[in-house]
Amino acid sequence: MVNNAPYKLLLVKRGLSLAAVFSSFAIGVAVSHAQGLSDVALPPVTRDVTRELATKITQPFVFAAVGDVWATTRPNAPFDDPQLQSLLGIMRSADMTYANMEGPIIDYGAFSGPRVGSSKTFVGELKNMGIRIVTTANNHAMDAGPEGVSMTNRFLDEAGIAHAGTGKNLAEARRPAIATTPKGTVAAIGMYSIDITSSNPGYTRYSDAKTDWPGVNPLHVEPTFVVSAEQMQDLRRIRDAVYARRSQVLVPVAPISANEPKNRISLFGTQYKVGDAADAGNLNYTMDRRDFRDIIQSVREGKQLSDFMVVAIHCHVNSFAFQAYSHDNSTPDFLVQLAHAVIDNGADVFVGHGVHTLRGIEIYKGKPIFYGISNFIYQNSPIPEITDPTRSENSLLDRTHQPDNKEALLTTSRYEQGQLVEVRLYPVDLGIDGTRPVSRNGQPLAASPEQALRILKVVQELSKPFGTLISIENGVGVIHVRH
């Protein structure tokens, strides 16, 4: 062993340390080594963007998706019914199954707020259904306030169910969630589209990344109402008559711009534009640039960190001004733009829900787009006419029989060698004919042959504008994808 004592004594006298000398020696060796390699050209590190954003799972892979799982305070499923078990068998056998968790999951023994959302035991039901990844961004995410958001995400974490779309702030809400499978990792991003008709405009306050409030990942959209040229003239007359009173206030509103476009007007905070007379009443939407930019960035980030990317949106937005809220089979224009954009940036599948009705299906660049697959669990509340027999029964049928809200799809997308080869559509009946008791209404069952045929014909028609051909084989819709 070398005796370093004489060297330590010398270095102390000179105000140095042995560690400093060895450190200097190591740096010198490193510099000399680097100088000796200075004539060796190292190849630059580059990434193939196309490869990073492609589907990276090459083994046969099946992705299953259902729509809204409506949070309730009573048990939902499963119960021993062959029509339910046939659906759950498909969901459990898939490599990954997705759903939208609509509403909070609450430990009511430790929660002092209102009884909204599902009991924490519902997490076990989700797992039993085979659901491994969920999105939580929707108009009911904040029903139990910040504490409810925190509880929901904690219970999902404890159950091993990946979740995306909400968090303690906007950055966390936008972050992709990642789940694992034996064949590769699956990422998901969830968002909620917000416009002036949204049922909870207060969600706009959660879009500020600087706040510590729980976040709901928003995509703000601004509607523009289409009117005829004649209707635009009427709107201008109304606007001019109102503006004629500007002199009655000390600080009048700004004057009308001299460069105001002839085919557009803003009236009482609402945008209008001239279109064909036959299109009057249509709604066009513009996505918020910042929201759109950040969401696309999250998609690209999530795909880099995973092998398969799911993007989902909870969207109540209608296509027509004359239609009831959240009751629209037509696909809004912005939803098509968004779905194409996320697939261009790495998404392997796009899932829409929230409108509680069915919408069309598109295969875009070999990737499936489900614009609206409706609900999967959608229970009714107690019927007032039954609770109080003295009330009128005139509205009883309407409250228990909502056919559009009770027809849904369970979808599977099968990939081989990283390419989509087949989509299968399983019709789901949540109580379409209105004959179930309230306790069973809204629970998913495989549709009867008659109902299945009717549902699939509706989806066929809704998908035709996207060039999608759906065959009906033994009560199942099938899309054969050719490359």
Steps between C-alpha positions, in 0.01 A plus 500: 500500500633846409559734793341835404584674830808696370298628204207603724741698726653679198163585352365634828798734525419626148128536576394213273326166552568156366149487350566822309818361351335175393207700356738716297684190383172337388394813308839515332477136392150558367610806303801318361278205401250731332781680314627167379157425349445843353555371150230233536162615358208377713171461311232750610215356704179537298150366546274374225180694566292263288625203699439669836140589410414164343319210668783314670311187611565248225339193660128438440333759722133570578382832645144514636308817579168589659358845566374672813491307825253714689583536868220408738467430871369146454667189355498471122646173382575224463199283560458147371334567165626325185438815290727700730760227538535474121603867492732468796666198344597714200630779724701265723659316209628817334860601554378841626148623577409868533202691647414855602447528876229765517485644848696452821569188704452578869572346838175612663625398843770767477322758284284775644366631169187405304435143390598531137689253291584138569602329821863393518384140460422583137871481421475126555216486248713682243779247544254210478377637168855488369546877484868585539517863385251788538468869432345726763465836322130577468227732626446290815865471605459781755164396643665424835744790480880486528485230767295282269752533219781403736307201639406377153856503372631341821252211485579440134873500582450249780301275266768512232272674250685764299314830470540828313313828469491645854754601761604761751576748222483534123844350441401185687162483327664517157761236584467164323431194714686179418386143562695182440414181313717196425520624141590863568397821671181695431466875561179701520402867497152618595342841443166679534376739230359821647283754314235753597236225523707284736305399808771627735664821369685524832748248362676788327661597831679165513679570172753727671823309552609738777227397742516216750136406435441156350514515125273363232678483164299745286464557129316830472307543176316807373185444294402705198135491392434470128226732368371592156591830332152632574527399866838677520334823387243461778779446754677816384179701537461368856863581578479850352180577692667397825820692425296813426457536879873524568477873579288422807804375694808694610743242368351369176602172341757508226368603158436242234813433297506651155656176378229277638457200269169488319447132564566500877366675808536478876173569682458483878811284530390253232669453164305471175606443141322482165456160339260331263138550594463121532776500765343768722509370855820302456777548753869530411767494769845647549734327744697708749853520361676461833292202605546334163876560501544359850285196430696416186821537697364258763411250228850510353652471846277208594576311180874540548471347846266216400436246227128570438313829539131556585347847476146553631266797530183558699300715259142623537531743211214504249518561126174697482362798691148357492590171668460400864817519706719189480264311267671502162594216266683734262872559551610861570758635256768562762480141621609376157788751494608398849485126432706533183754723675562265794542203266743703289696551822513143626157390625407141410130536580259789570192448718215749539223489762295740711223576252317185623408404144673315218713670236685378193826307467793589277821318408758774452851409386438146620389608850145473644301806600186445706326838503239388752443160661244626752469356851585170661345544846232768512264448791182696560433695816185418699183591314313780685162368390575166668655657809193721541186330357305827524710650220394490138618200298504694172879514485562148631558342159734780388713465812543124474503459122780692326594275210790710366664500843459125545665371182877466500801317359777285639780526246811292443789597272740223399856579396759272342860597426415847626215549252124507551339204323146483641247693708205322661189677632292324764156663551411569863150544643464708818120475503398626158140380506428657841361181655769438762445594864696803614739279698617333175467796266824628355696180563674359191374184332579356160225626270235264371532403131230751406651786700853411385398518134328835551800649687750380241293638211502839675879485537532394135315813387689729738833362375430531126610867482844383618521233230482221758347169390353293784379148437258332738608148587299298753378812679845663514623791292832427329740738325766320298800728461704463182852633466 
